Amino acid sequence: MTEELKVKFGRVRDLMAKEDLDAVILGRVHNFYWITGGKGDMVDRSTGDAAAKIMITKDKAYAICNSSEMYRVFDEELTDGTFELIGFKWHEDEAEVVKQYVDLSRVGSDQGCYGTRNIEALINPLRYVLTPAEEARMAEIGPVAAQILEDSVRDIMPGETEMQAAGRCAGRLVAAGFAVPVMLVASDERLLKYRHPLPTDKKIEKCAMIAICAQKYGLTISISRIVSFGPLSDEIKAKYEALLKIDSTYILNTLPGVEAREVLAKGYAAYDAAGYEADYHLHHQGGALGYFCRDYCTTPRHTDVVMEHQGFSWNPTIAGVKLEDTYVIKADTQDIVSYTGTWVYRDVTIDGKTIKRPDILIKEV
């Protein structure tokens, strides 16, 4: 068993002791990725459920797999002997099989499966602090996903459709081993109008944005980039100048021990000072992320505290422009894992601290 899994099993077993449980069953896709150290188990993406479940008891770890899945799962994913198989034929009663191992009345789960107690709200925070192995994976996949996105934005040409731009980017990500739960593309007037723009068959004319959440090993990289064909209008220049300050305010104030809503309040103040207070209310501002695209979208009611080694992605918008990257919070810094160094950047200074942020790419055609 790896050190990573020892840490995670310890977190689960501490929760079991606190809640007086004999076992915890994890059947949601994001929790399967988390508890197995990034091993994939997603067949039908529409359900949100893994094709196999993991059960942690006080002294063992099991994978609950039916006959459709168990050979693949143990041949290609759970290969190191950490997990023991609880196997059954696809047409058998799964709950009856699991009852042979545990008293289901003393089991918590993230789904409420088999009538177990649903403790998903208690399980979710166990994922928030990344292990060193998870941070290494974030550092591996962040620049790769960002480079694919940036290359895809560079390759956009006027006259092609938003769907074509989306398809090119998604295809490249899938070819590199990523799942793509979020793919947003907008151009021209749609970029000015919509904050969550699904790609359409509209032809791109003067400008375009692609925003993605890409996942590998179950971990999420969230990024947005914009291209303009020709000089920016004075309106977009002013908006982007303001957004650079808002975005940098969010990032530089995201520090361990600070309530996420305090960071949100600083972002709101930056919107207000720049004269774009109304835009703050038209799109969520982002928050913590990891195995979800957002573990939570921060609101003024949130009491969650930013943790060291936690993933974050703020995504402020003003009509027509958006900024978004993914970072892991360190002691007094933010490690931007979606930084490639190959895009166009601006140095932005907030309260004496300077940070590089992506600019709008100007492409002459």
RABEL-V431682 format. One record per pair of residues at least 24 apart in sequence whose ideal C-beta (glycine too) atoms are under 8 Angstrom apart, sorted by the first residue. I is the first residue (numbers start at 1). GAP is how many residues later the second one is. Records with the same first field share a line. If there is no record, write none. Layout:
I: GAP + GAP
This chain:
1: 79 + 81
2: 35 + 78 + 80 + 131
3: 128 + 130
4: 33 + 127 + 128 + 129 + 130
5: 30 + 31 + 32 + 56 + 77
7: 124
8: 26 + 27 + 29 + 118 + 123
9: 26 + 47 + 52
11: 115
12: 44 + 111 + 114
13: 43 + 45
15: 93 + 104 + 107 + 108 + 111
16: 40 + 42 + 92
19: 89 + 100 + 103
20: 86
21: 85 + 86 + 87 + 96 + 98
22: 35 + 36 + 80 + 81 + 84 + 85
23: 32 + 33 + 34 + 35 + 79 + 83 + 84 + 85
24: 31 + 32 + 83 + 84 + 85 + 95 + 99
25: 28 + 29 + 30 + 39 + 73 + 82 + 83 + 84 + 85 + 86 + 88 + 89 + 91
26: 24 + 27 + 28 + 29 + 30 + 83 + 84 + 97
27: 26 + 27 + 82 + 83 + 84 + 86
28: 82 + 83 + 92
29: 189
30: 97 + 188 + 261 + 262
31: 79 + 92 + 96 + 260
32: 186
33: 184 + 185 + 186 + 258
34: 92 + 93 + 184 + 256 + 257
36: 41 + 42 + 47
37: 96
38: 96 + 99 + 179 + 180 + 181
39: 38 + 39
40: 37 + 177 + 178
41: 28 + 32 + 36
42: 137
43: 26
45: 134
49: 62
53: 60
54: 29
55: 31 + 43 + 46 + 47 + 52
57: 44 + 45
60: 24
62: 24 + 39
64: 30 + 33 + 34
66: 24 + 26 + 28
124: 171
127: 163 + 164 + 168
128: 160 + 162 + 167 + 179 + 182
129: 178 + 179 + 180 + 181
130: 160 + 179 + 180 + 181 + 198
131: 178
134: 85 + 156
135: 174 + 193
137: 79 + 80 + 82
138: 81 + 83 + 173 + 188 + 190 + 199
139: 189 + 196 + 198
141: 37 + 73 + 75 + 76 + 78 + 80 + 196
142: 79 + 184 + 194 + 195 + 196 + 197
143: 194 + 195 + 196 + 197
144: 32 + 72
145: 28 + 31 + 33 + 67 + 69 + 71 + 76 + 78 + 193
146: 75 + 77 + 179 + 192 + 193 + 194
147: 193 + 195
148: 24 + 25 + 28 + 30 + 66
149: 24 + 61 + 63 + 65 + 74 + 76
150: 75 + 190 + 192 + 193
152: 58
153: 55 + 56 + 57 + 72 + 73 + 74 + 208
154: 73 + 207 + 209
156: 48 + 52 + 54 + 71
157: 47 + 208
158: 45 + 46 + 47 + 48 + 71 + 207
159: 44 + 45
160: 43 + 44
161: 38 + 39 + 40 + 41 + 42 + 43
162: 24 + 25 + 28 + 35 + 37 + 38 + 39 + 40 + 42 + 46
163: 36 + 37 + 38
165: 34 + 39 + 43 + 45
166: 33 + 44
169: 41 + 43
173: 39 + 41
176: 40
177: 39
178: 36 + 37 + 38
179: 35 + 36 + 37
180: 32 + 33 + 34 + 35
181: 32 + 34 + 112
182: 29 + 30 + 31 + 40 + 111
183: 27 + 28 + 29
184: 25 + 26 + 27 + 28 + 40
185: 24 + 25 + 26
191: 35 + 129
192: 127 + 128
193: 126
195: 87 + 88 + 122 + 127
196: 87
205: 24
206: 24
207: 29
209: 113
211: 104 + 111 + 113
213: 80
218: 73
219: 71 + 72 + 92
220: 69 + 70 + 71 + 72 + 73 + 91 + 93 + 106
221: 105 + 116 + 117
222: 64 + 67 + 71 + 72 + 91 + 93 + 102 + 103 + 104 + 116
223: 101 + 102 + 103 + 115
224: 91 + 98 + 99 + 100
225: 118 + 133 + 136
226: 95 + 96 + 134 + 135
227: 133 + 134 + 135 + 136
228: 132 + 133 + 134 + 135
229: 134 + 135 + 136
230: 132 + 134 + 135
231: 131
232: 128 + 130
235: 85
236: 84 + 85 + 124
239: 37 + 79 + 80 + 81 + 82
240: 78 + 81 + 119 + 120
242: 29 + 32 + 33 + 34 + 76
243: 73 + 74 + 75 + 78 + 79 + 80
244: 79 + 102 + 104 + 113
245: 25 + 29 + 103 + 105
246: 24 + 25 + 28 + 30 + 70 + 72 + 77
247: 67 + 69 + 76 + 101 + 110
248: 100 + 101 + 102 + 107 + 109
249: 101
250: 35 + 36 + 64 + 66
251: 63 + 74 + 76 + 83 + 85 + 104
252: 82 + 98 + 99 + 101 + 103
254: 52 + 58 + 60 + 73 + 75 + 80
255: 51 + 74 + 77
256: 50 + 51 + 52 + 73 + 75
257: 48 + 49
258: 47 + 48
259: 43 + 44 + 45 + 46 + 47
260: 27 + 28 + 36 + 38 + 42 + 44 + 45 + 46
261: 37 + 38 + 39 + 40 + 41 + 42 + 43
263: 35 + 43 + 51
264: 34 + 35 + 36 + 38
265: 35
267: 47 + 49
271: 45
276: 42
279: 38 + 39 + 40
280: 36
282: 35 + 37
283: 32 + 33 + 34
284: 31
285: 29 + 30 + 31
286: 26 + 27 + 28 + 29 + 30 + 38
287: 25 + 26 + 27
288: 24
289: 24 + 37
321: 39
323: 34 + 35
325: 32 + 33
